[in-house]
Amino acid sequence: MKTLCEFTDPIHAGIVQSFLRDNEVDAVLLDEASSAWTAGRLLVPVRLAVPFEQEDAAQNLSKQFEE
């Protein structure tokens, strides 16, 4: 697994994860529980990870999502 990006907002992380999954990328959220227990979520961000073999597709899709 490769960390694609980090989020301080778990809702935004979930939206991006759903978008990637809808486009056949097996995205997972890491540190979701740890982030919920930290003050302001700045200490432990939520990480979005994808399989190494889907990294290029995930990067391209995440750029489209942000547009």
Rosetta blueprint (number, residue, H / E / L):
1 M L
2 K E
3 T E
4 L E
5 C E
6 E E
7 F E
8 T L
9 D L
10 P H
11 I H
12 H H
13 A H
14 G H
15 I H
16 V H
17 Q H
18 S H
19 F H
20 L H
21 R H
22 D H
23 N L
24 E L
25 V L
26 D L
27 A L
28 V E
29 L E
30 L E
31 D L
32 E H
33 A H
34 S H
35 S H
36 A H
37 W L
38 T L
39 A H
40 G H
41 R H
42 L L
43 L L
44 V L
45 P L
46 V E
47 R E
48 L E
49 A E
50 V E
51 P L
52 F H
53 E H
54 Q H
55 E H
56 D H
57 A H
58 A H
59 Q H
60 N H
61 L H
62 S H
63 K H
64 Q H
65 F H
66 E H
67 E L
